[in-house]
Amino acid sequence: MDKIRILLLDDHALFREGLSRLLEGEPDLEMVACCASVDDATEVLRQKPIDLVLLDYDLGKERGFEFIAQSRQGGFTGRFLMVTAGMSDVESVQALDLGASGIFPKHRPPLVLTQAIRKVMAGETWLDESAIQALVRVSKHPRGTDQTRAFTERETQVMHGVLEGLSNKEIGARLNISESSVKAALQQLFQKTGVRTRSQLVRVALEERGARWK
C-alpha cells in the first residue's frame, strides 16, 4: 500500500518534532518534510511529491492561507488539513472556501489526528464540533447565496450526509443507493453550487440549513 506523503508547515519546533515522531510510527503515513515558513514549504512542493499538507493558520509573520493560495497557483493538487490552536469563525470559513479539507484543533489527541488524516485522504471532510459551530454562526449571515437554486430530494439528502461527515459509502447505505449514485449526486451539487471541493460544499449545506440551527 502506498504511503500518504505528508508535509507539515508549522512555526513551532516542538510541535513539528513531536508530530513527526508520532507519524513515523504509522505504517501508512510518511512525513516527507517539516517546515517553519511558507518559502521553505513552497520549495518542498517544487521538489517532492506531497499528498497532504498539515498546515497551521498562524505562522508568526505569515498566515497559512497564503500558502494555500500560492500552492494552488503553483499547480499543487493535494489536500490541506488545518492543524491549529485556534481560528476565528470567519477564518474557519475562509479555510474551507480556499479548499482546506478540514480543521483539526491541536488540543485533540494525536490518535484522532491520524484518523483525520486518513479521512481527508479518503476524500472526506474533517470538522470537529467547534468548527461546525463556527460555520453555523457564520451561516446565519450567508454571502449572497442564490435563493432560486433548487436541489432534488436526493441531492438534499446527499448534502445532509456530507454535512454530517459521512463517507460516500455511508451515505449510500443510509439512502439505499449505490456509491456511484452518491458520486453522481455530488457532481450535480458541485455544478449547482459552483464549488469544487467537499469541504466547500459543507459551507453551502450550512447556508441552506442555517436558519434551522440553534
SENU-134336 format. One line per 10 residues: number of its first residue (from 1); for each residue y, z, x of N, C-alpha, C. Coordinates in steps of 0.05 Angstrom, whole numbers, plus 32768, in hexadecimal, padded with zeros to 4 digits. Example, Ala and Ser with C-alpha at 12.3 -4.5 7.8 and 13.67 -1.06 7.14 Angstrom:
2
1	7F8E 809C 8108 7FA6 809C 80F6 7FBE 809C 8108  7FD3 808E 8101 7FEB 808F 8111 8001 809D 8102
END
This chain:
214
1	7FE8 8000 8011 8000 8000 8000 8019 8000 8012  802C 7FEE 800B 8044 7FED 801B 8055 8006 8016  8061 8010 802B 8072 8027 8029 808E 8020 801E  809A 8033 8010 80B6 8030 8007 80C8 8036 801F  80D7 8022 8027 80E8 8025 803F 8103 8030 8037  810B 8047 8042 8122 8056 8039 8137 8058 804E  8150 8055 8045 8168 805B 8056 8176 8072 8049  817C 8086 8059 818C 809D 804F 81A8 809C 805B  81BB 809E 8049 81D7 809E 8051 81E4 80B8 8047  81E8 80CB 805A 81F3 80E5 8053 8201 80F0 806C
11	8218 80FD 8068 8228 8106 807F 8220 8122 8089  820C 812E 807C 8203 8149 8085 81EA 8147 8095  81EC 814E 80AF 81D6 814B 80C2 81BD 815B 80B9  81C1 8174 80B1 81AA 8184 80A9 819B 8179 8091  81AA 816E 807F 819D 8162 8067 818D 8149 8070  8199 8139 8081 818B 8121 808A 8171 8128 8098  8172 813C 80AA 815B 8144 80B9 8145 8150 80A7  814D 8161 8094 813A 816D 8083 812D 8159 8070  813C 8147 8065 8131 8133 8053 811F 811F 8063  8127 8119 807B 8116 8107 808B 80FB 8113 8090
21	80FA 812D 8097 80E0 813B 809B 80CF 813B 8082  80DC 8140 806B 80CE 8141 8052 80C1 8126 804C  80D0 8111 804F 80C5 80F6 8047 80B0 80EC 805B  80B1 80F6 8074 809D 80EE 8087 8081 80F6 807F  807F 810B 806F 8065 8114 8066 805A 8106 804E  806A 80F3 8043 8061 80E4 802B 8055 80C9 8034  803B 80C4 802E 802E 80AC 8038 803A 8091 802F  8048 8091 8018 8053 8078 800E 8071 8075 8013  807D 8088 8022 8099 8087 8027 809F 8085 8045  80B2 8075 804D 80B9 8072 8069 80D8 8075 806C
31	80E0 8089 807B 80FD 808B 8081 8104 8079 8098  8110 8063 8092 8116 804F 80A7 812E 8057 80B7  8142 8063 80AB 815A 806B 80B9 816A 8080 80AA  8177 8091 80B9 8189 80A6 80AE 81A5 80A1 80B9  81B9 809E 80A8 81D4 8097 80B2 81E8 80AA 80A6  81FE 80AE 80B5 8213 80C0 80AC 822C 80B1 80A2  822D 8096 80A7 8245 8087 80A0 823D 806D 8092  8250 8062 8083 824C 8048 8076 8247 8032 808A  8256 8032 80A0 8254 801D 80B5 8238 801D 80C1  822E 8035 80C7 8213 8037 80D3 81FD 802E 80C0
41	8200 8036 80A7 81EC 802E 8093 81ED 8010 808D  8205 8004 808D 8208 7FE7 808A 81FA 7FD8 80A0  81FC 7FE2 80B8 81EF 7FD5 80CF 81D1 7FD7 80CC  81C7 7FED 80C2 81AA 7FEF 80BE 81A0 7FDA 80AA  81AF 7FD7 8094 81A8 7FC3 8080 81A7 7FA7 808C  81B8 7FA2 809F 81B9 7F87 80AC 81A0 7F82 80BD  8195 7F98 80C8 8180 7F95 80DC 8164 7F9B 80D1  8162 7FAB 80BC 8147 7FB4 80B3 8144 7FB1 8095  812B 7FAB 808C 8126 7FA9 806F 8125 7FC5 8063  8135 7FC9 804E 8137 7FE3 8040 8131 7FDE 8022
51	8121 7FF0 8016 811B 7FEE 7FFA 812D 8000 7FE9  8134 8017 7FF5 8143 802B 7FE6 8157 803A 7FF8  816F 803D 7FEE 8184 804D 7FFC 8188 8067 7FED  8183 807E 7FFB 818A 8098 7FF0 81A7 809D 7FF9  81B9 80A1 7FE7 81D5 809F 7FED 81E5 80B7 7FE2  81F3 80C4 7FF3 8205 80DA 7FEA 821F 80CD 7FE1  822B 80DA 7FCD 8245 80D0 7FC3 825C 80D7 7FD7  825D 80F0 7FDF 8272 80F9 7FF0 826A 80F7 800D  8275 80E4 801C 826F 80E0 8038 8286 80E8 804A  8294 80FD 8042 82AC 8105 8052 82C4 80F3 804B
61	82CB 80E2 805E 82E2 80D0 805A 82DA 80B7 804A  82C0 80B4 8046 82B6 809C 8037 82A9 80A5 801D  82A4 8091 800C 8296 8096 7FF3 827E 8084 7FF1  8268 808F 7FE6 8250 807F 7FE4 8253 8065 7FD5  8266 8065 7FC2 826A 804D 7FB2 8272 8035 7FC4  8281 803B 7FD9 8289 8026 7FEB 8271 8018 7FF7  825D 8028 7FFD 8245 801C 8009 8235 800C 7FF5  8234 8014 7FDC 8226 8004 7FC8 8234 7FE9 7FC5  824E 7FE9 7FC3 825D 7FD0 7FC0 8259 7FBE 7FD8  825C 7FC9 7FF0 8259 7FB9 8008 823D 7FAE 800B
71	8229 7FBE 8004 820D 7FB6 8007 8207 7F9F 7FF4  8210 7FA1 7FDC 820B 7F8C 7FC8 8218 7F72 7FD1  8231 7F74 7FDB 823F 7F5C 7FE4 8231 7F50 7FFC  8223 7F61 800C 8214 7F57 8023 81F9 7F4C 801C  81F1 7F4D 8003 81D8 7F42 7FFB 81C1 7F55 7FF8  81C6 7F6F 7FFA 81B1 7F83 7FF8 81A7 7F84 7FDB  818D 7F82 7FD7 8182 7F81 7FBC 8171 7F9A 7FB5  816F 7FAD 7FC8 8160 7FC5 7FC3 816D 7FD8 7FAF  8162 7FF0 7FAD 816C 8003 7F9A 817C 801A 7FA7  818D 8027 7F97 819C 803E 7FA0 8195 8056 7F8E
81	8191 806D 7F9B 818E 8086 7F8D 81A3 8099 7F98  81B6 80A2 7F87 81CA 80B5 7F90 81BD 80D0 7F93  81C0 80DC 7FAB 81B6 80F8 7FB0 81CE 8108 7FB8  81D8 8118 7FA6 81F2 8123 7FA9 81F4 8141 7FA1  8207 814F 7FAD 820C 816B 7FA5 821C 816D 7F8C  8229 8157 7F84 8239 8158 7F6C 824A 813F 7F68  824B 8135 7F50 825C 811F 7F49 8269 8124 7F2E  8281 811A 7F2A 828E 811E 7F10 8281 810C 7EFB  8288 8110 7EE2 827E 80FF 7ECD 8284 80E2 7ED2  829D 80DC 7ED9 82A6 80C1 7EDE 8297 80B5 7EF6
91	8294 80C5 7F0B 8286 80BB 7F22 8269 80B4 7F1C  825C 80C4 7F0B 8241 80BF 7F03 823E 80A4 7EF5  8251 809F 7EE3 8252 8086 7ED5 8257 806F 7EE8  8269 8072 7EFB 826F 805D 7F0E 8256 8057 7F1F  8247 806B 7F26 822F 8066 7F36 821B 8054 7F27  8217 8059 7F0E 8205 8049 7EFE 8211 802D 7EFA  822B 802B 7EF5 8238 8011 7EF1 8235 8000 7F0A  8236 800C 7F22 8233 7FFD 7F3A 8216 7FF6 7F41  8204 8001 7F32 81E8 7FF9 7F35 81D6 800E 7F41  81DF 8027 7F44 81CD 803C 7F4D 81B7 8041 7F39
101	819F 8046 7F42 8188 804A 7F30 8185 8066 7F27  8196 8078 7F30 8194 8094 7F27 81A5 80A6 7F37  81A7 80BF 7F2E 81B7 80D4 7F3B 81A5 80ED 7F3E  81A1 80F5 7F56 8190 810C 7F5C 81A0 8122 7F69  81A1 813A 7F5C 81B0 8151 7F67 81A1 815D 7F7F  81B0 8164 7F94 81A4 816F 7FAC 8197 818A 7FA8  819E 8198 7F93 8192 81B2 7F8F 8176 81B1 7F83  816D 8199 7F7A 8152 8197 7F6F 813D 8198 7F85  8124 81A0 7F7E 810F 81A3 7F92 8109 8189 7FA0  8102 818A 7FBA 80FB 8171 7FC9 80E4 8161 7FBC
111	80D1 816F 7FB0 80BB 8160 7FA4 80C5 814F 7F8D  80D9 8158 7F7F 80E3 8149 7F68 80F2 8130 7F73  80FE 8132 7F8B 810B 811A 7F97 80F6 8104 7F9D  80DF 810B 7FA7 80CB 80F7 7FAC 80C2 80EA 7F92  80C1 80F9 7F7D 80BB 80ED 7F63 80D1 80DA 7F5A  80EA 80E2 7F5E 8100 80D1 7F57 8100 80B7 7F66  80FA 80B9 7F80 80F8 80A1 7F90 80E4 808D 7F85  80CC 8097 7F7F 80B7 8086 7F75 80BE 807A 7F5A  80CB 808A 7F49 80D3 8080 7F2F 80E7 806A 7F31  80FB 806E 7F42 8110 805A 7F46 8104 8040 7F51
121	80F1 8043 7F64 80E5 802B 7F70 80D2 801D 7F5C  80CA 802B 7F47 80BA 801E 7F32 80CC 8010 7F1E  80E6 8010 7F23 80F8 8002 7F11 8104 8014 7EFB  8100 802E 7EFD 810A 8040 7EE8 8125 804C 7EF1  8130 805D 7EE0 8149 806A 7EE6 8144 8088 7EE7  8151 8096 7EFB 814D 80B3 7EFE 8168 80C0 7EF8  8168 80D0 7EE2 8180 80E0 7EDB 8176 80FB 7ED3  8181 8110 7EDF 817A 812B 7ED6 818C 8133 7EBF  8188 814A 7EB4 8196 8153 7E9C 81B4 8153 7EA0  81BE 815C 7EB8 81DB 815D 7EBC 81E7 8141 7EBD
131	81D9 812E 7EC8 81E3 8113 7EC9 81E4 8107 7EAD  81CF 810C 7E9D 81CE 8102 7E81 81E6 810E 7E72  81EB 8127 7E75 8201 8134 7E67 821C 8128 7E70  821E 8122 7E89 8237 8115 7E93 823B 80FB 7E85  8226 80EB 7E83 8228 80D1 7E76 822E 80D4 7E59  8222 80E8 7E4C 8228 80ED 7E30 8245 80F3 7E2B  8251 8104 7E3D 826D 810A 7E3A 827F 80F2 7E3D  8279 80E1 7E50 8289 80C9 7E54 8285 80B5 7E3E  826C 80B4 7E34 8265 80A0 7E1F 8274 80A5 7E05  827F 80BD 7E02 828E 80C3 7DE9 82A9 80B3 7DE9
141	82B0 80A8 7E00 82C8 8097 7E02 82C0 807D 7E0F  82B0 806C 7E01 82A6 8053 7E0C 82BB 8041 7E16  82B4 8031 7E2A 82C7 801E 7E36 82C5 8003 7E28  82D4 7FFF 7E14 82D5 7FE5 7E07 82BB 7FD8 7E01  82A9 7FE7 7DF5 828F 7FDB 7DEE 8292 7FC6 7DD8  8282 7FB2 7DD8 8282 7F9D 7DC4 8274 7FA8 7DAB  8284 7FB0 7D97 8279 7FBD 7D7F 826A 7FA9 7D6D  826E 7F8F 7D71 8260 7F7C 7D60 8244 7F75 7D6B  823E 7F7F 7D82 8224 7F79 7D8F 820E 7F86 7D7E  81F8 7F76 7D79 81E3 7F80 7D68 81C9 7F7F 7D78
151	81B9 7F95 7D74 819F 7F97 7D81 818A 7F96 7D6B  8173 7F8A 7D72 815D 7F8A 7D5F 8151 7FA6 7D5F  8140 7FAC 7D4B 8133 7FC6 7D4A 8123 7FCC 7D63  8114 7FB7 7D6D 8104 7FBC 7D85 8116 7FC1 7D9D  812C 7FB1 7DA0 813E 7FB5 7DB7 814A 7FD1 7DB6  8151 7FDB 7D9E 815B 7FF6 7D9C 8147 800B 7DA4  812E 8007 7D9C 8118 801A 7DA3 8114 801A 7DC1  8114 8002 7DCD 8110 8000 7DEA 8128 800D 7DF9  8140 8009 7DEF 8157 8015 7DFB 8155 8034 7DFA  814C 803E 7DE4 8149 805B 7DE2 8134 8065 7DF6
161	811F 8056 7DFA 810B 805D 7E0E 8116 805E 7E2A  8127 804A 7E30 8134 8049 7E4A 8146 8062 7E4E  8154 806A 7E3A 8166 8081 7E3B 8156 809B 7E40  813D 809C 7E35 812D 80B3 7E39 811E 80B3 7E54  8122 809D 7E64 8116 809C 7E7E 80F9 8093 7E7E  80F0 8087 7E68 80D5 807D 7E67 80D1 8064 7E77  80B9 8060 7E81 80B2 8047 7E8F 80AC 8031 7E7A  80AB 8018 7E83 80A4 8003 7E71 8089 8007 7E63  8076 8011 7E73 805B 8017 7E68 805D 802C 7E53  806C 8041 7E58 806F 8057 7E45 807D 804E 7E2B
171	8091 803D 7E2E 809F 8033 7E17 808C 8022 7E06  807C 8011 7E14 8069 8000 7E06 8055 8011 7DF6  804B 8026 7E03 8037 8037 7DF6 8044 8045 7DDD  805D 804D 7DDF 806A 805A 7DC9 806D 8047 7DB1  8075 802E 7DB8 807B 801A 7DA3 8062 800A 7D9B  804C 800E 7DAA 8033 7FFF 7DA4 8037 7FE1 7DA9  8045 7FDB 7DBF 8049 7FBF 7DC7 8042 7FBC 7DE4  803F 7FA4 7DEE 8037 7F9F 7E0A 804E 7FA5 7E1D  8048 7FAA 7E36 805D 7FAE 7E4A 806E 7F95 7E4D  8062 7F7D 7E4B 8071 7F64 7E4D 8085 7F62 7E36
181	807E 7F6C 7E1F 8091 7F6C 7E08 80A9 7F7E 7E0D  80A3 7F95 7E1A 80B9 7FA7 7E22 80CC 7F99 7E36  80C0 7F8C 7E49 80D0 7F7E 7E5D 80E1 7F68 7E50  80D6 7F5A 7E3D 80E5 7F45 7E2F 80FC 7F51 7E1F  80F8 7F68 7E13 810D 7F76 7E04 8123 7F7F 7E17  811B 7F89 7E2F 812F 7F91 7E43 8140 7F7A 7E4C  8134 7F63 7E50 8143 7F4B 7E58 8158 7F44 7E43  8150 7F46 7E2A 8163 7F40 7E14 8179 7F55 7E14  8173 7F6E 7E19 8187 7F82 7E1A 819A 7F7D 7E32  8190 7F75 7E49 81A1 7F6F 7E60 81B5 7F59 7E58
191	81AB 7F44 7E4B 81BC 7F2E 7E44 81D1 7F36 7E30  81C9 7F45 7E1C 81DC 7F4D 7E06 81F1 7F60 7E10  81EA 7F72 7E23 81FD 7F86 7E2C 820C 7F7E 7E45  8202 7F69 7E52 8210 7F5F 7E6A 820B 7F71 7E83  81F6 7F81 7E82 81EF 7F92 7E99 81D9 7F85 7EA9  81D5 7F8F 7EC2 81C0 7F83 7ED3 81AA 7F96 7EDB  81AF 7FB0 7ED6 819B 7FC4 7EDF 8194 7FD7 7EC9  817D 7FE4 7ECC 8174 7FF7 7EB8 8187 800F 7EB6  8192 8017 7ECD 81A4 802E 7ECD 81BE 8028 7EBE  81C7 800F 7EC0 81DF 8007 7EB1 81D9 8007 7E93
201	81C0 7FFF 7E8D 81B8 7FFF 7E71 81B8 801B 7E65  81B2 802F 7E76 81B4 804B 7E6D 81D0 8051 7E63  81E4 8048 7E71 81FF 804D 7E69 8204 8040 7E4E  81FB 8028 7E4A 81FF 801A 7E30 81F1 8029 7E1A  81D8 8032 7E20 81C9 8041 7E0B 81D9 805A 7E03  81E5 8068 7E16 81F4 8080 7E0F 820D 8079 7DFF  821A 8062 7E05 8231 805A 7DF6 8229 8053 7DD9  8212 8048 7DD6 8209 8041 7DBB 8202 805A 7DAB  81F8 806F 7DB8 81EF 8087 7DAA 8202 809E 7DAE  8217 809B 7DBE 8227 80B2 7DC6 8233 80C2 7DAF
211	823B 80B4 7D9A 8247 80C2 7D83 8234 80D6 7D76  821A 80D2 7D7A 8207 80E4 7D6D 81FD 80FB 7D80  8207 80FA 7D99 81FF 810F 7DAC 8211 8127 7DAA  8206 813F 7DAE 8217 8157 7DAD 821B 8162 7DCA
END
